[in-house]
Amino acid sequence: MPSPDRLTASPAEEDIAALADHLRRFDSGIERLHGLPWPRPEGAAGAPHRVPGADDGTGASPA
């Protein structure tokens, strides 16, 4: 069994990117099953609140 220190150590950047990708795909699948495509157009009901300069999950650099 891994030591607690290994479990709480900072993950590698590629692991974080892979997790983000898996979560995005998982969420998109759930949203699609519920008839709520993601991402929603800005201003639409249920659309996320945009934080200026935040990562929007598209891989594009913030403006």
C-alpha positions in Angstrom: 0.0 0.0 0.0 1.4 3.4 -0.9 2.4 5.7 2.0 0.2 8.7 2.7 3.0 11.0 1.6 2.9 9.5 -1.9 -0.9 9.8 -2.1 -0.9 13.4 -1.2 2.2 14.4 -3.3 1.7 16.8 -6.2 0.6 15.0 -9.3 2.4 15.4 -12.6 1.0 18.0 -15.0 0.2 15.3 -17.5 -1.9 13.5 -14.8 -3.8 16.6 -14.1 -4.4 17.2 -17.8 -5.6 13.6 -18.2 -8.0 13.9 -15.2 -9.4 17.2 -16.6 -10.0 15.5 -19.9 -11.7 12.5 -18.4 -13.9 14.8 -16.2 -14.8 17.0 -19.2 -15.8 13.9 -21.2 -17.8 12.4 -18.3 -19.6 15.7 -17.7 -20.4 16.1 -21.4 -21.9 12.6 -21.5 -24.1 13.3 -18.4 -25.2 16.6 -19.9 -26.0 15.0 -23.3 -28.1 12.2 -21.5 -30.1 15.0 -19.8 -30.6 17.0 -23.0 -28.3 19.8 -21.9 -25.5 20.1 -24.3 -22.2 21.5 -23.0 -20.8 24.0 -23.3 -24.0 26.1 -23.3 -24.1 29.4 -25.2 -23.2 32.3 -23.0 -26.3 33.9 -21.6 -28.4 30.7 -21.9 -30.1 29.3 -18.8 -27.7 27.1 -17.0 -24.7 28.6 -18.7 -21.6 28.8 -16.5 -20.5 32.1 -15.0 -17.4 33.2 -16.8 -14.5 34.4 -14.6 -12.2 36.7 -16.6 -8.9 35.0 -17.3 -10.0 31.6 -16.0 -9.5 28.4 -18.0 -12.8 27.6 -19.8 -11.7 24.1 -20.6 -11.3 24.6 -24.3 -7.5 24.6 -24.2 -7.5 28.2 -25.5 -5.3 30.7 -23.7 -7.2 33.3 -21.7 -7.4 36.7 -23.4 
